[in-house]
């Protein structure tokens, strides 16, 4: 796989100092960005860190620091249409994808890059929000992960029951009438953390972490992403419904969700985890959507539990290979 050096805003990321950042090209020709941070001590494997919608590599700088300090390499991605990856519309602030299957091309490129870079095995998945939707599909496709961790996974989108049929109808009809590129109702070009106050926000209880995110996108506006397109919304509804009808994969899984989650569909998370044989669901009291971006105590707790989960999976994989 061909890889070229890509820009990285280290000052706003506050991540590990020895980052390596690359451009790679997905199978359909779209350019995406990857960042690798090596483990500080002897590596127990590599965590493929999969952000949510609107997110970008630098936002996970502090998370990457927590993970490499606990003995794992980390590889993070800018999905197509966000971060510094190729944007898909003339309006770069509009979150868009043609089909959610296209994100699997990005994920395949990420896995291939881990092989090209000869990153330590085994591979573990850590996916947030939209990344959880993409990651679950990847597990069901048989990608070579030995375990998975999820934070507020988008296995459904929270909306009032009476609005769901309208959302389906609007998304479907937008394609017929050539309006799929339009912003979804109630959204626009503004970045959430750049335009909304901390008070009452849907992401975090920690004002310092909210400011961390806000400063990143104001220092580098090219990282900003606004609302989704109608086509993105339709594809997200279609993909999450399709996933809800499939069995859970065999990998051990640890999922975190906040009790005050207001973005993704909580019932879908409970339903999925209730039928994940090797799965554990941790509901964090008063937690919001961004639990890896919350209070210092919560961030430490989640990093400790996730890396213990990944360490156990790495040990089982080593035992299997040496048996």
Backbone bond lengths (Angstrom), bond angles and torsions (degrees), N, CA, C in turn:
res aa  C-N    CA-C-N  psi(-1)  N-CA   C-N-CA  omega(-1)  CA-C   N-CA-C  phi
1 X - - - 1.456 - - 1.521 110.11 -
2 X 1.340 116.16 131.43 1.463 120.23 177.79 1.527 109.86 -79.54
3 X 1.338 115.11 133.54 1.458 121.11 -179.37 1.513 108.34 -135.16
4 X 1.330 116.24 134.44 1.462 121.75 179.65 1.524 109.38 -124.58
5 X 1.331 115.49 149.46 1.464 120.23 -179.57 1.523 110.20 -61.04
6 X 1.331 116.28 137.50 1.464 122.88 -179.23 1.523 109.69 -122.41
7 X 1.324 118.16 157.43 1.470 120.50 177.88 1.518 111.97 -67.91
8 X 1.311 114.48 155.73 1.464 121.71 -178.91 1.517 107.56 -153.73
9 X 1.327 117.28 130.92 1.454 122.37 -176.60 1.530 109.52 -96.85
10 X 1.326 114.77 79.86 1.461 120.76 -173.08 1.519 112.60 -61.67
11 X 1.319 117.49 -35.45 1.466 120.30 -174.88 1.523 111.72 -63.84
12 X 1.327 117.78 -37.29 1.462 119.26 -179.44 1.524 111.98 -86.20
13 X 1.345 117.64 -20.78 1.463 120.40 -177.73 1.528 111.97 -74.10
14 X 1.336 115.93 -38.69 1.465 121.24 -176.23 1.523 111.27 55.57
15 X 1.323 115.26 36.38 1.452 120.80 -178.94 1.512 111.63 -96.91
16 X 1.337 116.92 -171.05 1.467 120.64 175.02 1.527 110.55 -56.45
17 X 1.318 115.65 147.63 1.467 120.04 -170.98 1.520 113.96 -74.62
18 X 1.313 118.60 -25.50 1.468 120.66 -172.04 1.527 112.12 -99.18
19 X 1.309 116.96 47.82 1.466 121.00 178.58 1.519 111.20 -71.45
20 X 1.313 115.36 142.26 1.466 122.53 169.07 1.525 106.93 -118.43
21 X 1.329 117.11 126.68 1.461 121.12 -172.47 1.520 109.17 -125.64
22 X 1.331 116.20 134.11 1.464 121.39 -170.56 1.525 111.64 -134.87
23 X 1.346 113.78 151.72 1.457 121.40 161.41 1.527 108.09 -90.53
24 X 1.319 116.93 137.00 1.463 121.69 168.73 1.522 107.36 -134.12
25 X 1.300 115.97 160.15 1.461 121.03 -177.85 1.515 109.72 -114.32
26 X 1.333 115.75 126.82 1.457 121.00 177.07 1.528 109.71 -71.47
27 X 1.318 115.58 168.17 1.464 120.56 -174.92 1.518 112.92 -59.74
28 X 1.346 117.69 -27.59 1.466 120.06 -178.99 1.522 112.60 -93.96
29 X 1.337 117.60 9.99 1.452 121.32 172.98 1.511 115.98 95.94
30 X 1.340 118.85 -5.27 1.460 121.52 178.92 1.532 109.93 -76.21
31 X 1.342 115.51 139.43 1.457 120.70 -179.79 1.521 110.10 -93.64
32 X 1.323 115.67 128.56 1.456 121.62 177.83 1.528 108.69 -122.86
33 X 1.328 115.09 166.24 1.466 120.78 -177.43 1.525 109.75 -117.18
34 X 1.334 115.84 139.67 1.461 122.70 178.45 1.522 109.55 -128.46
35 X 1.337 115.90 146.55 1.465 121.25 174.10 1.516 109.42 -128.01
36 X 1.327 115.61 136.13 1.467 121.25 177.57 1.516 109.53 -118.28
37 X 1.336 115.15 129.69 1.463 121.96 171.93 1.527 107.71 -119.79
38 X 1.333 119.33 122.12 1.468 120.73 179.94 1.521 112.13 -78.37
39 X 1.313 115.49 153.11 1.462 121.55 176.19 1.525 109.86 -61.21
40 X 1.319 116.32 147.49 1.464 120.64 179.58 1.524 110.34 -74.03
41 X 1.322 117.10 -43.02 1.461 120.95 177.02 1.528 108.86 -103.31
42 X 1.316 117.51 -166.70 1.460 121.08 178.35 1.524 109.02 -58.23
43 X 1.318 116.45 128.90 1.454 120.78 -172.36 1.523 112.11 -77.82
44 X 1.340 114.64 139.43 1.459 120.89 175.42 1.529 112.08 -96.88
45 X 1.321 116.56 3.35 1.454 120.86 -177.23 1.514 109.66 141.70
46 X 1.325 116.25 -174.90 1.465 121.54 -177.23 1.520 110.48 -122.13
47 X 1.327 115.38 130.25 1.459 122.39 176.18 1.525 108.41 -95.76
48 X 1.315 117.24 120.39 1.459 121.50 173.24 1.522 107.58 -90.06
49 X 1.333 115.57 110.44 1.459 123.80 -171.42 1.527 108.81 -96.13
50 X 1.326 115.76 119.88 1.461 122.13 -170.51 1.527 109.85 -117.02
51 X 1.330 118.31 103.65 1.462 121.80 -176.42 1.525 113.40 -69.86
52 X 1.335 114.10 172.98 1.454 121.55 177.22 1.516 112.38 -92.72
53 X 1.329 114.95 -175.32 1.460 120.58 178.72 1.526 109.47 -63.68
54 X 1.297 116.62 141.39 1.477 128.24 -178.57 1.523 112.80 79.49
55 X 1.331 119.11 -7.87 1.465 120.19 -170.36 1.523 112.04 -90.78
56 X 1.328 115.47 176.02 1.463 123.10 -171.47 1.523 107.72 -158.83
57 X 1.322 115.73 164.48 1.462 122.12 -172.48 1.525 112.21 -55.69
58 X 1.315 117.99 -47.69 1.468 120.74 -173.38 1.527 112.53 -60.17
59 X 1.314 117.61 -29.09 1.460 120.36 179.80 1.520 111.70 -61.05
60 X 1.325 116.88 -23.61 1.457 121.54 -177.11 1.532 112.84 -101.35
61 X 1.336 116.44 17.20 1.453 119.25 179.48 1.520 112.58 -59.37
62 X 1.322 117.29 -48.41 1.463 120.21 -179.36 1.527 111.16 -67.42
63 X 1.323 117.27 -38.36 1.466 120.55 176.59 1.519 110.41 -61.91
64 X 1.337 116.53 -43.47 1.460 120.02 178.65 1.526 110.65 -60.46
65 X 1.321 117.20 -39.53 1.467 120.39 178.61 1.536 109.97 -60.24
66 X 1.322 116.72 -44.76 1.469 120.19 179.05 1.525 111.26 -59.86
67 X 1.317 116.87 -39.14 1.461 120.71 -175.30 1.532 112.07 -76.40
68 X 1.334 118.08 -42.54 1.466 118.93 -179.04 1.522 110.57 -69.10
69 X 1.331 117.24 -30.69 1.464 119.96 176.57 1.525 111.77 -66.88
70 X 1.322 117.17 -20.00 1.459 122.11 179.78 1.518 112.24 -101.20
71 X 1.344 116.88 13.66 1.456 119.93 168.06 1.503 117.55 96.20
72 X 1.340 118.01 27.37 1.458 120.52 178.29 1.518 110.83 -130.71
73 X 1.348 115.88 142.36 1.453 120.24 164.46 1.528 107.80 -72.60
74 X 1.340 115.72 154.01 1.466 121.07 179.37 1.523 108.76 -132.09
75 X 1.334 116.08 133.23 1.461 122.88 173.21 1.518 107.11 -123.24
76 X 1.348 117.24 122.30 1.462 122.84 -176.08 1.527 109.76 -119.55
77 X 1.327 116.64 156.72 1.464 121.85 -172.58 1.523 111.82 -130.27
78 X 1.334 115.37 147.29 1.463 123.13 160.56 1.524 106.75 -97.90
79 X 1.333 117.10 110.95 1.460 119.94 175.83 1.529 110.72 -64.09
80 X 1.310 116.47 155.46 1.465 121.21 174.67 1.530 109.99 -51.65
81 X 1.333 115.50 141.68 1.446 120.08 176.77 1.514 115.36 83.78
82 X 1.342 118.09 3.54 1.463 119.70 179.67 1.524 110.32 -153.07
83 X 1.345 115.41 170.59 1.456 118.55 -173.97 1.518 109.57 60.05
84 X 1.336 116.01 -138.64 1.461 120.51 176.16 1.527 112.46 -99.28
85 X 1.331 117.29 5.13 1.464 119.90 174.65 1.527 109.50 -66.02
86 X 1.319 116.25 165.27 1.462 120.20 178.97 1.527 110.69 -56.29
87 X 1.324 115.83 129.17 1.465 121.53 172.47 1.528 107.98 -85.67
88 X 1.319 116.20 154.05 1.463 120.03 -168.66 1.522 114.75 -104.03
89 X 1.338 117.57 -11.00 1.458 121.36 -177.54 1.524 110.32 -127.88
90 X 1.325 116.22 162.40 1.462 120.29 176.09 1.530 111.13 -60.74
91 X 1.317 117.04 -33.49 1.461 121.76 173.71 1.523 107.62 -86.93
92 X 1.341 119.54 102.07 1.462 120.97 -173.46 1.522 113.70 -69.84
93 X 1.328 118.08 -12.84 1.458 121.07 -178.83 1.541 112.17 -84.31
94 X 1.301 117.17 -10.04 1.462 120.08 -175.10 1.529 109.17 -88.93
95 X 1.331 116.65 117.94 1.459 120.41 179.87 1.513 111.06 -73.13
96 X 1.313 117.26 120.24 1.460 120.00 -169.85 1.520 110.13 -145.77
97 X 1.315 114.55 149.01 1.459 122.13 168.87 1.522 106.88 -151.54
98 X 1.321 116.51 148.36 1.463 119.33 178.93 1.516 110.46 -72.88
99 X 1.325 116.04 -46.39 1.456 122.83 177.47 1.512 108.14 -150.87
100 X 1.325 117.67 148.21 1.460 119.47 179.79 1.520 111.84 -65.06
101 X 1.334 118.22 -21.06 1.463 119.68 174.47 1.523 111.48 -58.83
102 X 1.339 117.20 -28.11 1.460 119.91 -179.12 1.524 111.69 -62.62
103 X 1.325 117.51 -31.53 1.464 119.60 177.75 1.531 111.39 -64.26
104 X 1.330 116.61 -25.46 1.464 118.69 177.45 1.530 111.30 -67.59
105 X 1.345 116.93 -28.97 1.468 119.58 174.59 1.529 110.07 -65.21
106 X 1.339 117.07 -37.70 1.461 120.64 176.39 1.525 110.48 -65.59
107 X 1.334 116.01 -44.17 1.467 120.11 -179.97 1.521 111.05 -64.04
108 X 1.329 117.25 -40.24 1.468 120.06 176.90 1.529 110.52 -61.35
109 X 1.331 116.70 -40.90 1.465 120.29 178.38 1.519 110.68 -64.76
110 X 1.312 117.29 -36.25 1.462 121.35 178.03 1.529 111.06 -64.67
111 X 1.332 116.77 -45.53 1.465 120.93 178.42 1.527 110.41 -64.26
112 X 1.338 116.76 -40.84 1.467 120.27 178.25 1.528 111.08 -63.94
113 X 1.332 117.18 -37.55 1.461 120.90 178.55 1.521 111.04 -65.10
114 X 1.328 117.40 -38.32 1.464 120.62 176.91 1.526 110.08 -59.59
115 X 1.322 116.34 -37.39 1.468 120.34 177.89 1.524 110.69 -70.73
116 X 1.338 117.15 -44.72 1.471 120.82 179.56 1.524 111.03 -60.35
117 X 1.317 116.91 -40.14 1.467 121.91 -179.78 1.523 112.42 -78.70
118 X 1.327 116.31 -6.18 1.470 122.12 -178.69 1.530 110.72 55.43
119 X 1.331 115.45 47.24 1.459 120.12 -179.66 1.530 110.15 -71.89
120 X 1.315 116.51 152.08 1.470 119.96 -175.53 1.526 112.56 -60.76
121 X 1.305 114.68 140.90 1.463 121.60 175.62 1.521 108.72 -99.77
122 X 1.354 115.17 157.78 1.466 129.27 3.36 1.520 112.08 -82.17
123 X 1.344 114.73 173.17 1.451 121.39 178.71 1.535 109.92 -97.57
124 X 1.333 115.72 137.72 1.459 123.02 176.60 1.522 108.34 -123.59
125 X 1.316 116.13 149.61 1.459 122.18 179.39 1.522 109.60 -106.26
126 X 1.346 115.79 133.51 1.457 121.36 171.01 1.520 106.61 -131.34
127 X 1.338 116.55 112.23 1.468 120.46 -168.80 1.518 110.31 -130.24
128 X 1.339 114.95 135.20 1.461 121.27 179.91 1.522 110.66 -114.29
129 X 1.334 116.48 135.30 1.457 123.73 170.01 1.532 111.64 52.42
130 X 1.337 119.74 -118.69 1.455 120.80 179.53 1.516 111.18 -57.27
131 X 1.320 116.90 -34.34 1.460 119.93 175.71 1.516 112.01 -58.84
132 X 1.349 116.74 -30.45 1.460 120.03 177.46 1.508 112.61 -68.21
133 X 1.327 117.10 -33.88 1.461 121.33 175.00 1.529 110.12 -66.92
134 X 1.321 116.06 -48.26 1.466 121.05 179.31 1.520 110.44 -62.91
135 X 1.338 115.64 -43.75 1.456 120.14 -177.61 1.521 112.96 -65.41
136 X 1.330 117.33 -41.41 1.464 119.44 179.04 1.519 110.62 -61.37
137 X 1.324 117.22 -42.30 1.463 119.80 177.16 1.531 110.18 -61.47
138 X 1.346 116.84 -39.59 1.455 119.95 177.84 1.521 112.64 -62.38
139 X 1.330 117.40 -41.62 1.465 120.62 176.70 1.522 110.60 -61.95
140 X 1.317 116.64 -43.29 1.464 120.35 -179.26 1.525 112.02 -68.05
141 X 1.341 116.26 -23.11 1.472 120.43 174.90 1.519 111.85 -80.90
142 X 1.314 118.64 -6.75 1.456 121.26 176.93 1.510 115.08 90.07
143 X 1.338 118.43 21.02 1.460 119.41 176.81 1.533 110.19 -64.18
144 X 1.344 117.18 152.22 1.473 120.92 -164.23 1.527 115.21 -82.41
145 X 1.319 116.77 61.20 1.458 121.74 174.60 1.526 108.77 -102.13
146 X 1.342 116.39 140.47 1.460 119.26 178.87 1.521 111.62 -95.39
147 X 1.337 118.25 -14.00 1.460 121.18 176.83 1.517 108.77 -159.39
148 X 1.335 115.15 168.07 1.460 120.27 -178.53 1.519 110.17 -142.69
149 X 1.338 114.93 146.48 1.449 122.59 170.74 1.517 108.28 -130.13
150 X 1.331 116.72 142.16 1.458 121.29 -178.54 1.524 110.02 -132.08
151 X 1.333 114.89 146.87 1.455 122.72 175.56 1.524 108.04 -126.94
152 X 1.330 117.15 118.36 1.465 120.46 -179.80 1.511 112.67 46.09
153 X 1.347 119.09 51.88 1.468 119.73 -172.59 1.520 112.89 -65.79
154 X 1.318 115.75 140.15 1.456 122.14 178.70 1.526 109.05 -84.79
155 X 1.336 115.32 76.20 1.456 120.78 173.77 1.520 110.26 -96.31
156 X 1.298 115.30 6.97 1.445 125.95 175.22 1.519 106.96 -179.58
157 X 1.322 117.44 158.48 1.468 122.23 179.95 1.516 108.50 -108.93
158 X 1.324 115.70 129.10 1.461 118.72 -178.85 1.531 109.89 -71.18
159 X 1.300 115.94 128.19 1.469 122.32 172.34 1.513 108.26 -159.40
160 X 1.306 116.22 156.54 1.455 120.52 178.78 1.528 109.87 -63.50
161 X 1.322 115.49 144.49 1.468 120.20 -174.13 1.520 111.88 -55.96
162 X 1.319 116.82 -38.48 1.471 118.80 -175.48 1.528 112.38 -74.50
163 X 1.361 117.72 -15.38 1.465 119.57 178.74 1.525 112.95 -91.48
164 X 1.328 116.94 -16.07 1.470 118.78 -175.51 1.528 112.65 -62.93
165 X 1.344 120.41 -47.85 1.477 118.74 177.61 1.522 112.38 -58.74
166 X 1.331 116.77 -37.75 1.467 119.51 179.28 1.523 110.83 -66.29
167 X 1.346 117.22 -38.37 1.463 120.51 178.98 1.529 110.66 -64.05
168 X 1.337 116.34 -42.23 1.465 119.73 176.58 1.531 110.66 -61.53
169 X 1.317 115.97 -47.37 1.469 119.73 -176.92 1.523 111.27 -64.35
170 X 1.330 116.33 -41.60 1.459 120.06 -178.68 1.522 110.86 -66.54
171 X 1.327 116.47 -43.15 1.464 119.56 178.94 1.516 112.28 -63.52
172 X 1.335 116.18 -43.92 1.461 120.43 -179.58 1.522 111.17 -64.78
173 X 1.329 116.71 -46.68 1.464 119.80 -176.26 1.521 112.19 -71.39
174 X 1.335 117.78 -25.71 1.465 119.77 -179.44 1.524 111.22 -61.79
175 X 1.334 116.18 -34.64 1.459 119.21 178.05 1.508 112.25 -68.29
176 X 1.315 116.01 -39.14 1.466 120.85 -179.21 1.532 110.75 -65.41
177 X 1.322 115.75 -39.33 1.463 120.06 -175.03 1.528 113.17 -97.63
178 X 1.321 117.25 11.64 1.454 120.89 175.68 1.515 114.36 71.29
179 X 1.340 116.99 28.38 1.462 121.17 -178.20 1.531 112.36 -111.93
180 X 1.320 117.06 13.20 1.453 120.19 -176.13 1.511 114.42 -63.45
181 X 1.347 116.44 -22.31 1.465 120.13 178.52 1.533 112.94 -80.92
182 X 1.319 117.43 -9.31 1.461 121.02 -176.32 1.523 110.88 -71.61
183 X 1.339 116.01 152.80 1.459 119.86 174.74 1.525 110.41 -63.05
184 X 1.335 115.47 142.84 1.457 120.57 172.46 1.532 109.06 -62.35
185 X 1.328 118.22 148.24 1.470 120.86 -178.35 1.530 111.87 -54.74
186 X 1.322 114.41 139.50 1.457 120.01 178.22 1.504 114.39 82.77
187 X 1.336 117.74 2.10 1.461 120.89 179.74 1.524 109.56 -122.45
188 X 1.325 115.17 165.39 1.456 121.16 178.80 1.506 110.14 -157.33
189 X 1.321 116.46 -159.23 1.459 121.01 -171.75 1.519 113.78 -81.35
190 X 1.325 118.28 -9.93 1.460 120.53 -176.07 1.514 112.99 -71.56
191 X 1.329 115.85 136.08 1.460 121.95 172.39 1.524 109.11 -73.23
192 X 1.326 117.30 134.56 1.469 120.92 -173.90 1.518 111.62 -56.96
193 X 1.331 118.19 -51.39 1.467 119.56 -174.77 1.518 111.81 -73.48
194 X 1.336 118.23 -19.75 1.461 120.79 178.29 1.520 112.24 -83.38
195 X 1.326 117.68 -20.28 1.467 120.19 -173.00 1.521 113.79 -116.49
196 X 1.328 118.04 -18.74 1.462 120.37 -177.07 1.529 110.55 -102.81
197 X 1.337 117.96 149.00 1.465 120.32 176.86 1.523 110.88 -78.01
198 X 1.327 115.39 163.66 1.465 119.46 176.28 1.527 111.07 -63.44
199 X 1.324 116.85 -42.90 1.454 120.71 -177.16 1.531 110.46 -59.48
200 X 1.319 115.61 123.73 1.453 121.09 178.33 1.512 114.63 78.29
201 X 1.334 118.67 9.26 1.467 119.60 -178.30 1.531 110.37 -68.97
202 X 1.339 115.45 160.12 1.465 122.72 -174.73 1.517 113.54 -95.09
203 X 1.337 117.66 2.70 1.452 120.27 -168.17 1.525 114.74 -105.44
204 X 1.334 117.50 -50.28 1.456 120.44 -169.56 1.519 111.17 -148.43
205 X 1.336 114.89 153.80 1.467 120.33 175.03 1.524 111.90 -93.30
206 X 1.327 117.03 -3.33 1.464 121.47 -173.04 1.530 109.95 -101.33
207 X 1.337 118.94 112.13 1.470 120.06 -178.30 1.530 112.76 -63.53
208 X 1.327 117.18 -31.38 1.465 119.40 -179.59 1.530 110.62 -68.87
209 X 1.331 117.59 -38.61 1.458 119.86 178.34 1.530 111.35 -71.65
210 X 1.329 117.20 -34.06 1.459 119.80 175.49 1.531 109.67 -63.37
211 X 1.322 116.45 -40.78 1.462 120.32 178.61 1.522 111.33 -67.55
212 X 1.335 117.22 -37.17 1.471 122.81 174.76 1.528 109.96 -54.92
213 X 1.323 116.93 -47.68 1.455 120.92 -179.63 1.528 111.65 -68.88
214 X 1.341 115.90 -41.45 1.462 119.56 -179.08 1.522 110.89 -63.75
215 X 1.331 116.99 -43.82 1.467 120.50 -179.35 1.523 111.80 -63.47
216 X 1.315 117.24 -33.75 1.468 120.01 179.64 1.523 111.04 -61.70
217 X 1.327 116.76 -49.19 1.467 118.55 -174.16 1.519 112.89 -80.29
218 X 1.328 117.51 -17.60 1.470 118.30 173.63 1.526 110.61 -83.47
219 X 1.337 117.58 -32.62 1.467 120.49 175.96 1.522 111.19 -69.82
220 X 1.325 117.21 -33.60 1.471 122.13 -178.89 1.532 108.69 -133.33
221 X 1.326 116.89 81.38 1.469 120.43 -176.84 1.528 113.79 -58.44
222 X 1.335 116.78 -21.25 1.463 119.02 178.74 1.523 112.65 -64.15
223 X 1.331 117.38 -14.93 1.466 121.27 176.92 1.529 112.39 -83.72
224 X 1.320 117.09 -12.05 1.458 119.85 -173.45 1.531 112.09 -72.36
225 X 1.330 113.53 147.95 1.461 121.06 173.05 1.514 107.41 -140.68
226 X 1.329 115.66 137.79 1.456 120.87 179.53 1.512 111.63 -94.34
227 X 1.335 115.64 -142.30 1.454 120.73 -176.79 1.522 112.51 -73.94
228 X 1.334 116.00 167.38 1.465 120.31 179.52 1.513 112.27 -81.80
229 X 1.300 116.00 158.40 1.458 121.06 172.61 1.523 109.51 -77.25
230 X 1.324 115.66 162.10 1.458 120.05 175.15 1.523 111.02 -60.30
231 X 1.330 117.05 -34.85 1.458 119.08 179.37 1.521 110.72 -68.20
232 X 1.368 116.96 -40.86 1.472 119.25 176.39 1.517 109.59 -58.43
233 X 1.332 117.75 -45.24 1.456 121.24 -178.70 1.526 110.70 -60.84
234 X 1.319 116.66 -46.43 1.468 119.71 179.77 1.521 110.76 -61.58
235 X 1.324 117.10 -44.95 1.463 120.49 -179.51 1.527 111.69 -65.19
236 X 1.340 116.77 -37.37 1.464 120.40 178.35 1.526 110.86 -65.03
237 X 1.330 117.16 -43.98 1.459 120.35 177.79 1.523 111.05 -63.19
238 X 1.316 115.83 -41.64 1.471 120.09 -179.24 1.522 110.99 -65.19
239 X 1.328 117.01 -44.97 1.460 120.20 -176.80 1.526 111.94 -69.76
240 X 1.335 117.50 -42.54 1.460 118.35 -179.34 1.532 111.38 -66.71
241 X 1.331 117.45 -35.81 1.462 119.59 175.63 1.526 110.58 -64.86
242 X 1.331 117.27 -43.61 1.464 120.62 179.15 1.524 111.10 -61.31
243 X 1.331 116.75 -43.21 1.466 119.84 179.63 1.522 111.39 -64.12
244 X 1.332 117.84 -35.82 1.463 121.02 -177.15 1.518 112.20 -63.02
245 X 1.318 116.88 -19.74 1.465 121.55 -177.72 1.523 113.05 -93.49
246 X 1.339 116.90 0.52 1.459 121.11 -176.20 1.525 110.58 -105.50
247 X 1.331 117.31 153.38 1.471 120.07 177.58 1.515 111.15 -69.85
248 X 1.316 115.97 165.53 1.459 120.25 178.82 1.521 110.39 -80.78
249 X 1.331 117.23 148.80 1.462 120.79 177.98 1.529 110.67 -72.60
250 X 1.339 118.06 168.74 1.469 120.52 -174.39 1.525 114.93 -81.94
251 X 1.320 118.96 -16.48 1.455 120.52 -175.25 1.526 111.67 -63.39
252 X 1.337 117.75 142.00 1.467 119.37 172.54 1.519 110.51 -61.69
253 X 1.325 115.76 142.03 1.465 121.14 -171.03 1.522 109.85 -138.78
254 X 1.326 115.99 138.00 1.459 123.26 173.54 1.523 107.59 -124.40
255 X 1.326 116.31 120.37 1.461 121.55 -176.27 1.521 110.22 -119.38
256 X 1.339 115.71 132.77 1.458 122.76 175.43 1.526 109.13 -110.19
257 X 1.321 115.45 137.68 1.453 120.32 172.94 1.525 107.85 -146.54
258 X 1.317 116.77 142.38 1.455 121.33 179.01 1.517 111.69 -81.74
259 X 1.328 116.83 143.72 1.466 119.83 178.75 1.523 111.64 -65.82
260 X 1.341 117.19 -19.31 1.459 121.36 178.71 1.527 111.98 -104.00
261 X 1.328 116.30 24.44 1.466 121.68 178.53 1.524 110.30 -57.57
262 X 1.358 115.97 128.47 1.465 120.05 -177.21 1.530 112.98 -131.12
263 X 1.327 117.40 14.96 1.463 120.28 -178.06 1.526 111.45 -116.76
264 X 1.323 116.74 -49.43 1.465 119.76 179.87 1.525 109.46 -99.87
265 X 1.330 115.42 168.50 1.462 123.21 -172.26 1.527 110.16 -84.18
266 X 1.341 117.01 106.29 1.459 121.18 -179.58 1.529 112.89 -61.47
267 X 1.336 120.60 -44.45 1.467 118.90 179.73 1.523 113.18 -56.70
268 X 1.337 117.81 -38.06 1.462 119.57 178.74 1.530 111.18 -64.08
269 X 1.334 117.04 -36.54 1.468 120.22 178.22 1.521 110.02 -66.01
270 X 1.323 116.97 -46.65 1.470 119.98 178.70 1.528 111.07 -62.06
271 X 1.318 117.35 -41.48 1.462 119.95 179.79 1.522 111.46 -63.86
272 X 1.320 116.64 -44.28 1.459 120.34 179.85 1.526 111.34 -62.99
273 X 1.328 116.22 -47.89 1.464 118.96 -175.64 1.532 112.20 -70.90
274 X 1.336 117.65 -26.32 1.461 120.45 176.94 1.529 111.55 -66.75
275 X 1.333 116.69 -21.47 1.466 119.61 179.36 1.532 111.56 -120.04
276 X 1.326 115.50 31.43 1.474 120.41 172.45 1.529 106.11 -107.42
277 X 1.339 118.33 102.56 1.471 120.53 -170.74 1.527 113.96 -55.86
278 X 1.323 117.25 -35.83 1.458 120.85 179.86 1.527 110.61 -108.99
279 X 1.327 116.14 33.85 1.454 120.44 -174.59 1.522 112.93 -112.24
280 X 1.328 115.34 146.93 1.459 123.00 176.43 1.523 108.39 -127.88
281 X 1.322 116.32 130.89 1.460 121.86 177.54 1.528 108.97 -108.08
282 X 1.346 115.66 127.09 1.458 122.10 176.97 1.524 108.01 -114.37
283 X 1.324 116.45 109.60 1.460 121.53 176.43 1.527 107.58 -92.88
284 X 1.333 116.65 117.84 1.461 122.19 -175.12 1.524 109.48 -93.63
285 X 1.323 115.33 119.01 1.462 120.52 -176.68 1.524 111.04 -58.51
286 X 1.334 115.73 127.50 1.464 124.75 178.79 1.525 113.49 68.19
287 X 1.326 117.77 5.05 1.456 120.13 179.79 1.517 111.82 -68.44
288 X 1.326 115.95 147.67 1.458 122.97 176.23 1.535 109.19 -100.36
289 X 1.306 117.14 -158.49 1.464 121.16 -173.16 1.528 112.62 -74.89
290 X 1.325 117.01 -37.21 1.471 121.50 -173.37 1.523 110.53 -99.48
291 X 1.313 117.25 73.83 1.465 119.21 -175.31 1.521 113.34 -72.10
292 X 1.338 117.28 -24.17 1.467 119.24 174.73 1.519 111.24 -81.11
293 X 1.345 116.81 -0.96 1.468 122.75 178.23 1.532 109.51 -123.58
294 X 1.330 116.94 31.18 1.458 120.08 -174.73 1.531 110.10 -105.82
295 X 1.311 117.45 -151.61 1.460 122.04 -174.66 1.522 110.94 -61.56
296 X 1.327 118.26 155.40 1.472 120.07 179.82 1.523 112.87 -54.16
297 X 1.327 117.08 -42.57 1.456 119.43 -179.76 1.510 112.52 -62.67
298 X 1.329 117.27 -41.20 1.454 120.11 178.92 1.520 111.04 -67.38
299 X 1.323 116.93 -41.27 1.466 119.26 -179.78 1.521 110.96 -61.86
300 X 1.321 117.56 -41.85 1.464 120.90 179.11 1.522 110.33 -65.13
301 X 1.320 116.93 -45.80 1.457 121.14 -179.60 1.521 111.56 -59.42
302 X 1.336 116.73 -45.29 1.464 120.11 -178.12 1.527 110.50 -68.36
303 X 1.334 117.64 -42.05 1.467 119.77 177.71 1.520 110.83 -61.68
304 X 1.332 117.38 -40.87 1.470 120.45 179.14 1.526 111.13 -64.22
305 X 1.331 116.93 -46.75 1.461 119.51 -176.96 1.523 111.97 -69.14
306 X 1.330 116.67 -39.99 1.462 119.14 178.86 1.519 111.54 -64.49
307 X 1.329 117.25 -46.60 1.468 118.78 -177.18 1.524 111.64 -70.08
308 X 1.344 118.42 -29.98 1.465 119.73 172.69 1.527 109.94 -64.72
309 X 1.322 115.97 -42.31 1.474 121.57 176.79 1.527 110.84 -60.39
310 X 1.330 117.02 -46.45 1.460 120.20 179.25 1.528 111.25 -67.74
311 X 1.327 118.37 -37.97 1.467 121.94 178.97 1.524 110.80 -61.55
312 X 1.326 116.06 -43.38 1.465 119.14 178.31 1.521 111.13 -62.38
313 X 1.331 116.69 -40.39 1.461 120.19 179.02 1.526 110.80 -67.13
314 X 1.331 117.48 -38.98 1.465 120.96 177.26 1.531 110.39 -62.52
315 X 1.334 116.61 -41.46 1.460 120.32 -179.85 1.531 110.96 -65.57
316 X 1.318 116.58 -41.44 1.472 119.64 177.61 1.505 110.91 -64.00
317 X 1.335 117.15 -39.79 1.452 119.57 179.53 1.526 111.24 -65.98
318 X 1.335 116.75 -39.38 1.468 120.46 178.32 1.524 110.34 -64.11
319 X 1.339 116.75 -41.09 1.455 120.35 178.84 1.526 110.73 -63.50
320 X 1.320 115.51 -40.14 1.468 119.92 179.82 1.526 110.99 -63.12
321 X 1.330 116.11 -41.15 1.461 120.50 -176.45 1.526 112.20 -72.65
322 X 1.340 116.94 -27.30 1.465 119.95 -177.72 1.519 113.31 -97.03
323 X 1.363 116.41 -5.39 1.464 119.86 -177.76 1.525 110.55 -69.09
